Amino acid sequence: MQRIMRILGCVILVALAGCSSMPKKAAEQGKPKRQSLTAQQRDRLLAAVEAIQKLTDEGQDGAVKAGFEQVKADLPQIAAFDLELFAKAEIYLAKKKYDHAAKTYKKMVDDYPESELRNPALARLFKIGSFYLEGPVILNLGLFAIRGYDRGVKILEDVSEEVGLQDPNGLGVKAALAMARSYECRKMYGHGMYEEAYLKWSEIASVWEIGPLGKDALLGMARNKLNAYNSYPPKRRHLYDASRLTAARSYYLKFKGLFPQDANQMDVDEIIGQIDQDVAFKNLSTGQYYYRTGKIQAANLYFDMVIRNWPQTPAAQTAREILNAEKSNPSKVH
């Protein structure tokens, strides 16, 4: 009996599931579909949008709303679809409700990827993202003010991913460049955001290895690795990992090989020389630490490495003096 009841229960559940899905499928089938526009209609739409956007930029939200009502009447086949979302976003933007506008433009782009309004919507997203990157206060908590940097990065990331980096003059590349440059200028908790800038330049370099973009990206990678190391106080830099210096040096060398004239104008050799001095000093400091703690063999290995790899640096001269003193007074070593 229990078995029969379980079977009947399963049958009822299946039947209910089928009934619940039928209205949904029927609703989807009965839902009106967005019709395509002719080339003439597309041109008329874009011309009207361009004219209305001037009103948006002037903050005339009433005129913007009236303008789009007219466009909807002219193109009823898209009035309830992408045009509706785009119109809402423009009205939000005219009222300076940037967050609402950005979300609505994004929804339009996601829901209607083939829309004739896709490019104007992406251009608006780029504009809003760039505005937020300038750091306007979006929430004032008295002692603390929250700025819009992160929101700008999120919006521009969406634009960059949507468009891609293949077009050197496209919005995708412009968005990536804006983020990289913003990171270089920003600070978080008193520290520069050089690693974030490096990663964004690296992303650009993965697509553009040569040409003006490749040159800027490679230089950006080198500059930010070096800046990340130099952001520490000078007296403490040798205490930190030197991998950033090593990476910066390799990027500057690559830059010199690919763009010798630019490297010469920028005195890249001098920059590399300074990096060598910093790396040599770091290794010298490590040797001196071992020397102070009585680990003479380990100390001498570092002193020898400094002399061998960076013979012309002040650190090498100091290492020689320590080794010479050690040979002259071996009793002081122990």
C-alpha positions as CSV (number, residue, x, y, z in Angstrom):
1,M,0.0,0.0,0.0
2,Q,2.8,2.4,0.9
3,R,4.5,1.6,-2.4
4,I,1.3,2.4,-4.3
5,M,1.0,5.7,-2.4
6,R,4.6,6.7,-3.3
7,I,4.0,5.9,-7.0
8,L,0.8,8.0,-6.9
9,G,2.6,10.8,-5.2
10,C,5.3,10.8,-7.9
11,V,2.7,10.9,-10.6
12,I,1.0,13.8,-9.0
13,L,4.2,15.8,-8.6
14,V,5.2,15.2,-12.3
15,A,1.7,16.3,-13.4
16,L,1.9,19.4,-11.3
17,A,5.4,20.2,-12.6
18,G,4.1,19.8,-16.2
19,C,1.1,22.1,-15.5
20,S,3.3,24.7,-13.9
21,S,5.6,24.8,-16.9
22,M,2.9,25.0,-19.5
23,P,1.8,28.5,-18.7
24,K,5.4,29.7,-18.6
25,K,6.1,28.2,-22.0
26,A,2.9,29.5,-23.4
27,A,3.8,33.0,-22.0
28,E,7.2,32.8,-23.6
29,Q,5.7,31.8,-26.9
30,G,3.1,34.6,-26.7
31,K,5.6,37.3,-25.8
32,P,6.1,39.8,-28.6
33,K,9.5,39.7,-30.2
34,R,11.7,42.6,-31.0
35,Q,11.5,43.2,-34.8
36,S,14.5,44.2,-36.9
37,L,14.9,47.6,-38.4
38,T,15.6,48.5,-42.0
39,A,18.8,50.4,-42.8
40,Q,16.7,53.6,-43.2
41,Q,15.0,53.1,-39.8
42,R,18.3,52.5,-38.2
43,D,19.8,55.7,-39.5
44,R,16.7,57.6,-38.4
45,L,16.9,56.1,-34.9
46,L,20.6,56.9,-34.5
47,A,20.1,60.5,-35.7
48,A,17.3,61.0,-33.3
49,V,19.2,59.6,-30.4
50,E,22.2,61.8,-31.2
51,A,20.0,64.9,-31.1
52,I,18.3,63.8,-27.8
53,Q,21.6,63.1,-26.1
54,K,22.5,66.7,-26.5
55,L,19.5,67.5,-24.3
56,T,20.6,64.8,-21.9
57,D,24.0,66.4,-21.5
58,E,22.3,69.7,-20.8
59,G,20.2,68.1,-18.0
60,Q,16.8,68.6,-19.7
61,D,15.2,65.4,-18.6
62,G,11.7,66.5,-19.5
63,A,12.8,67.2,-23.1
64,V,14.6,63.9,-23.2
65,K,11.5,62.0,-22.2
66,A,9.4,63.8,-24.7
67,G,12.0,63.2,-27.4
68,F,12.0,59.5,-26.8
69,E,8.2,59.3,-26.7
70,Q,8.3,60.7,-30.3
71,V,10.9,58.1,-31.3
72,K,8.9,55.3,-29.8
73,A,5.8,56.4,-31.8
74,D,7.9,56.5,-34.9
75,L,9.4,53.0,-34.3
76,P,6.8,51.1,-32.3
77,Q,8.4,47.7,-33.2
78,I,11.3,48.5,-30.7
79,A,9.5,50.8,-28.3
80,A,9.0,48.2,-25.6
81,F,12.4,46.6,-26.0
82,D,15.9,48.1,-26.2
83,L,14.6,51.6,-27.0
84,E,12.6,51.6,-23.7
85,L,15.7,50.7,-21.7
86,F,17.9,53.2,-23.5
87,A,15.3,56.0,-23.0
88,K,15.1,55.2,-19.2
89,A,18.9,55.3,-19.0
90,E,19.1,58.7,-20.8
91,I,16.5,60.2,-18.5
92,Y,18.4,58.9,-15.4
93,L,21.6,60.4,-16.9
94,A,19.9,63.8,-17.5
95,K,18.9,63.8,-13.8
96,K,22.6,62.9,-12.9
97,K,21.5,59.6,-11.4
98,Y,24.7,58.0,-12.7
99,D,24.4,54.6,-11.0
100,H,20.8,54.0,-12.2
101,A,21.8,55.1,-15.7
102,A,24.8,52.8,-15.7
103,K,22.8,49.8,-14.6
104,T,20.1,50.4,-17.2
105,Y,22.6,50.9,-20.0
106,K,24.3,47.6,-18.9
107,K,21.0,45.8,-18.9
108,M,20.2,47.0,-22.4
109,V,23.6,45.9,-23.7
110,D,23.2,42.4,-22.0
111,D,19.6,41.9,-23.1
112,Y,20.0,43.2,-26.6
113,P,23.5,42.5,-27.8
114,E,22.5,43.0,-31.5
115,S,20.8,46.3,-30.8
116,E,21.5,49.3,-33.0
117,L,21.7,51.2,-29.7
118,R,24.5,49.0,-28.3
119,N,27.4,51.4,-29.3
120,P,25.7,54.5,-28.0
121,A,25.0,52.7,-24.7
122,L,28.6,51.5,-24.4
123,A,29.8,55.1,-25.1
124,R,27.6,56.3,-22.3
125,L,28.9,53.6,-19.9
126,F,32.4,54.7,-20.8
127,K,31.5,58.3,-20.0
128,I,29.9,57.4,-16.6
129,G,32.8,55.1,-15.7
130,S,35.4,57.8,-16.6
131,F,33.4,60.3,-14.4
132,Y,33.5,57.9,-11.4
133,L,37.3,57.4,-11.9
134,E,37.8,61.0,-11.1
135,G,36.8,60.1,-7.6
136,P,33.6,62.1,-6.9
137,V,32.1,61.6,-3.4
138,I,29.2,59.2,-3.7
139,L,28.5,58.7,0.0
140,N,29.4,61.0,2.8
141,L,29.6,59.3,6.2
142,G,30.8,62.4,8.2
143,L,34.4,61.5,9.0
144,F,34.6,59.2,6.0
145,A,33.7,60.0,2.3
146,I,33.3,57.1,-0.1
147,R,34.5,58.0,-3.5
148,G,33.5,56.5,-6.9
149,Y,36.8,54.9,-8.0
150,D,35.7,51.3,-7.6
151,R,32.4,51.9,-9.2
152,G,34.2,53.5,-12.2
153,V,36.6,50.6,-12.5
154,K,33.6,48.1,-12.5
155,I,31.8,50.0,-15.2
156,L,34.9,50.4,-17.4
157,E,35.8,46.7,-16.8
158,D,32.4,45.8,-18.2
159,V,33.0,48.1,-21.3
160,S,36.5,46.6,-21.9
161,E,35.2,43.0,-21.7
162,E,32.2,43.7,-23.9
163,V,34.2,45.5,-26.6
164,G,37.6,43.8,-26.3
165,L,41.1,45.2,-26.9
166,Q,41.5,44.4,-30.5
167,D,40.7,47.8,-31.9
168,P,43.5,50.3,-30.9
169,N,41.0,53.2,-31.0
170,G,38.0,51.3,-29.6
171,L,36.2,51.9,-26.3
172,G,37.7,48.7,-24.9
173,V,41.3,49.9,-25.2
174,K,40.3,53.4,-24.0
175,A,38.6,51.9,-20.9
176,A,41.7,49.8,-20.1
177,L,44.0,52.8,-20.5
178,A,41.8,54.9,-18.3
179,M,41.9,52.3,-15.5
180,A,45.7,51.7,-15.8
181,R,46.4,55.5,-15.5
182,S,43.9,55.9,-12.7
183,Y,45.6,53.2,-10.7
184,E,48.9,54.8,-11.1
185,C,47.6,58.1,-9.7
186,R,45.6,56.6,-6.8
187,K,46.5,55.6,-3.3
188,M,44.8,53.2,-1.0
189,Y,45.5,53.3,2.7
190,G,48.5,55.6,1.9
191,H,50.0,53.2,-0.6
192,G,50.2,53.5,-4.4
193,M,48.1,51.0,-6.4
194,Y,51.1,50.1,-8.6
195,E,50.5,46.4,-8.7
196,E,46.9,47.0,-10.0
197,A,48.3,49.4,-12.6
198,Y,50.9,46.8,-13.6
199,L,48.2,44.1,-14.1
200,K,46.1,46.4,-16.3
201,W,49.1,47.4,-18.4
202,S,50.0,43.7,-18.6
203,E,46.5,42.9,-19.9
204,I,47.0,45.5,-22.7
205,A,50.4,44.2,-23.5
206,S,49.0,40.7,-23.9
207,V,47.1,41.9,-27.0
208,W,49.5,44.7,-28.1
209,E,53.2,43.7,-28.0
210,I,54.3,46.3,-30.6
211,G,53.3,49.7,-31.9
212,P,52.4,52.7,-29.8
213,L,50.1,50.7,-27.5
214,G,52.7,47.9,-27.0
215,K,55.3,50.6,-26.2
216,D,53.1,52.3,-23.6
217,A,52.1,49.0,-22.1
218,L,55.6,47.7,-21.7
219,L,56.8,50.9,-20.2
220,G,53.8,51.0,-17.9
221,M,54.7,47.5,-16.7
222,A,58.3,48.4,-16.0
223,R,57.4,51.8,-14.4
224,N,54.9,50.3,-12.0
225,K,57.0,47.4,-10.9
226,L,59.7,49.9,-10.1
227,N,57.3,52.3,-8.4
228,A,55.9,49.4,-6.3
229,Y,59.4,48.8,-4.8
230,N,60.3,52.5,-4.5
231,S,57.0,53.1,-2.6
232,Y,58.7,51.8,0.6
233,P,60.8,54.3,2.7
234,P,64.4,54.4,1.3
235,K,65.9,53.1,4.6
236,R,63.7,50.0,4.5
237,R,63.5,49.1,0.8
238,H,66.3,46.5,1.2
239,L,64.1,44.6,3.6
240,Y,61.5,43.8,1.0
241,D,61.4,41.3,-1.8
242,A,63.5,42.4,-4.7
243,S,61.5,40.4,-7.3
244,R,59.8,43.7,-8.3
245,L,63.2,45.2,-9.1
246,T,64.1,42.1,-11.1
247,A,60.9,42.3,-13.1
248,A,61.2,46.0,-13.7
249,R,64.8,45.5,-15.0
250,S,63.7,42.8,-17.4
251,Y,60.9,45.0,-18.8
252,Y,63.2,48.0,-19.2
253,L,65.7,45.8,-21.0
254,K,63.0,44.5,-23.3
255,F,61.8,48.1,-23.9
256,K,65.4,49.1,-24.8
257,G,65.6,46.3,-27.3
258,L,62.3,47.0,-29.0
259,F,62.3,50.8,-28.8
260,P,66.0,51.9,-28.7
261,Q,65.4,55.5,-29.7
262,D,62.7,56.0,-27.0
263,A,64.9,54.3,-24.5
264,N,67.8,56.6,-25.2
265,Q,65.6,59.7,-24.9
266,M,64.3,58.4,-21.5
267,D,67.8,57.5,-20.2
268,V,66.7,53.9,-19.6
269,D,70.3,52.9,-19.1
270,E,70.5,55.2,-16.1
271,I,67.3,53.6,-14.7
272,I,68.7,50.1,-15.2
273,G,71.9,51.2,-13.5
274,Q,70.0,52.5,-10.5
275,I,68.0,49.2,-10.3
276,D,71.3,47.3,-10.3
277,Q,72.6,49.5,-7.5
278,D,69.4,48.8,-5.5
279,V,69.6,45.0,-6.1
280,A,73.3,45.0,-5.2
281,F,72.6,46.9,-2.0
282,K,69.8,44.5,-1.0
283,N,72.2,41.5,-1.4
284,L,74.9,43.4,0.4
285,S,72.5,44.1,3.3
286,T,71.6,40.4,3.4
287,G,75.3,39.5,3.6
288,Q,75.9,42.1,6.4
289,Y,73.0,40.5,8.4
290,Y,74.6,37.1,8.2
291,Y,78.0,38.7,9.1
292,R,76.5,40.3,12.2
293,T,74.9,37.1,13.3
294,G,78.2,35.1,12.9
295,K,77.2,33.2,9.8
296,I,80.4,34.1,8.0
297,Q,80.3,31.5,5.2
298,A,76.8,32.6,4.2
299,A,77.8,36.3,4.4
300,N,80.8,35.7,2.2
301,L,78.6,34.0,-0.4
302,Y,76.5,37.2,-0.7
303,F,79.6,39.5,-0.7
304,D,81.2,37.5,-3.5
305,M,77.9,37.5,-5.5
306,V,77.7,41.3,-5.2
307,I,81.2,41.8,-6.4
308,R,80.8,39.3,-9.2
309,N,77.4,40.5,-10.5
310,W,77.6,44.3,-9.8
311,P,81.3,45.1,-9.7
312,Q,80.9,48.8,-10.4
313,T,78.4,49.6,-7.7
314,P,79.0,51.2,-4.3
315,A,77.7,48.0,-2.7
316,A,80.5,46.0,-4.4
317,Q,83.1,48.4,-3.1
318,T,81.7,47.9,0.5
319,A,81.7,44.1,0.0
320,R,85.4,44.2,-1.0
321,E,86.3,46.3,2.0
322,I,84.6,43.8,4.3
323,L,86.3,40.8,2.7
324,N,89.7,42.6,2.8
325,A,89.2,43.5,6.4
326,E,88.3,39.9,7.1
327,K,91.5,38.7,5.5
328,S,93.6,41.2,7.3
329,N,92.1,40.5,10.7
330,P,90.9,36.9,10.7
331,S,90.7,36.9,14.5
332,K,87.9,39.5,14.4
333,V,85.7,37.2,12.4
334,H,85.3,34.6,15.2
